[in-house]
Structure formats: C-alpha cells, structure tokens
Amino acid sequence: DAMVIQNPRYQVTQFGKPVTLSCSQTLNHNVMYWYQQKSSQAPKLLFHYYDKDFNNEADTPDNFQSRRPNTSFCFLDIRSPGLGDAARYLCATSRGLEGYEQYFGPGTRLTVT
Amino acid sequence: EDKVVQSPLSLVVHEGDTVTLNCSYEVTNFRSLLWYKQEKKAPTFLFMLTSSGIEKKSGRLSSILDKKELFSILNITATQTGDSAVYLCASSGYNFNKFYFGSGTKLNVKP
C-alpha cells in the first residue's frame, strides 16, 4: 500500500547530541512537510519542501534543518537537541498546491535525556 | 494573523449520543478546510471541504463548510467508544502549502 513511513518510531537522544529522523513516501507526492507536535498540542509546521524547493517557517529554530535528497525521502536533522525539543515529529505529504489533503506518517517520538 | 479556533476543547458524551464539533477560521485567501482524527498516533484524514454548503459524509461522520460565516462543523451520530480521539481542524490559505491547525477537540465517548 502506498504510504508515508517514518523511522524510527521512537528515538532517544542525549542533550546536545545530533539526531536525524527520516521519512519516506511511496505516494510520489511533490510536497513533504515536517511538523512538531508536543503533548496535547496541535501539530506545528517546521518547514516543507515542494519538490526541491525548501520553505522554512519564520519561527522554526536554526537548530532544525532538513534535507530532501530525492522525491521519496526527507530527513529532519536536529543539530543540538534540547529538552524542549522532546516531541512527536510528524512527516506529511501532499500531492501539490491548492490545499490538497495531507497524509501523515505515524510519527517519531523523540525523547531527550 | 491567520488562525483556526476549535470548540469545545474537550467533550464527554455517552455512546449513542450525537456530537457537533466546531471550527472557525480566519485564513487569508482561504482555499480548503480539513478535518483529521488523531488517536495515539498520527492524524488520520477525514474530510476536505472547499465549497460552502456541500455536506461531506462518511458513515456516521459528516461535515459542512460555511464560507460566509467562516466556520465548519463535524457531526458524529450514534457515537461509539472508538470515536474517542482528538479531532483536528486545519485550513490552508494564500500560502497553499501551509496548513493552520486548530488546537483540537478531545472527544471522550463513555460506554
């Protein structure tokens, strides 16, 4: 089945130790998004790619970076995780512009110790 | 500032009840409004609404959009315990690739 896959599902990292979360999709969608969702809060958009064009949200900390080497894969890099970065990170895809629905992966729950 | 506001924040009902969840939005050059159901995992897509007054229906769930009054409702009839979840509303506007999410309505359906 076509889907959005995130690995790992759970990630534990140490304070300040770089960590990379991955997302892949078999939907062949043009747009890939990364959201941060803290407990009991709505998902917060960090950035997205439309094809290779990277779009960063104004309030996304510099500590968060992303890479999209090809259509199928997108990575979220957290350069120096702090305790406040503990959250679920959701990857989503959409076919394109004009408000297409987004399809979410299962998320990666990040714990920072 | 673009925003989406959901109400109520939480709701407790009993099985068999009908519930209505509300979502109001202020989004520049509105394009679409989406409803998601989120249990202890990623949000699951329910409906996308772009036209006013046209009801979308899936089983016991239905939703409608009012572009004049800038709101949408999600109805769930004959609720079941499996409907317990957080229901998220999101809207996209001028920046087509950005969806503004509401804070969600936490629905608890008791047996």
Chai-1 contact restraints between the chains, C-beta under 6 A:
chainA,res_idxA,chainB,res_idxB,connection_type,confidence,min_distance_angstrom,max_distance_angstrom,comment,restraint_id
A,V31,B,N97,contact,1.0,0.0,6.0,A-B,restraint_1
A,A42,B,F101,contact,1.0,0.0,6.0,A-B,restraint_2
A,A42,B,S103,contact,1.0,0.0,6.0,A-B,restraint_3
A,A42,B,G104,contact,1.0,0.0,6.0,A-B,restraint_4
A,P43,B,F101,contact,1.0,0.0,6.0,A-B,restraint_5
A,H48,B,N97,contact,1.0,0.0,6.0,A-B,restraint_6
A,L90,B,A42,contact,1.0,0.0,6.0,A-B,restraint_7
A,L97,B,F96,contact,1.0,0.0,6.0,A-B,restraint_8
A,E98,B,F96,contact,1.0,0.0,6.0,A-B,restraint_9
A,G99,B,R31,contact,1.0,0.0,6.0,A-B,restraint_10
A,G99,B,S32,contact,1.0,0.0,6.0,A-B,restraint_11
A,G99,B,S92,contact,1.0,0.0,6.0,A-B,restraint_12
A,E101,B,L34,contact,1.0,0.0,6.0,A-B,restraint_13
A,E101,B,F45,contact,1.0,0.0,6.0,A-B,restraint_14
A,E101,B,M48,contact,1.0,0.0,6.0,A-B,restraint_15
A,F104,B,A42,contact,1.0,0.0,6.0,A-B,restraint_16
A,F104,B,P43,contact,1.0,0.0,6.0,A-B,restraint_17
A,G105,B,A42,contact,1.0,0.0,6.0,A-B,restraint_18
A,P106,B,K41,contact,1.0,0.0,6.0,A-B,restraint_19
A,P106,B,A42,contact,1.0,0.0,6.0,A-B,restraint_20
A,G107,B,A42,contact,1.0,0.0,6.0,A-B,restraint_21
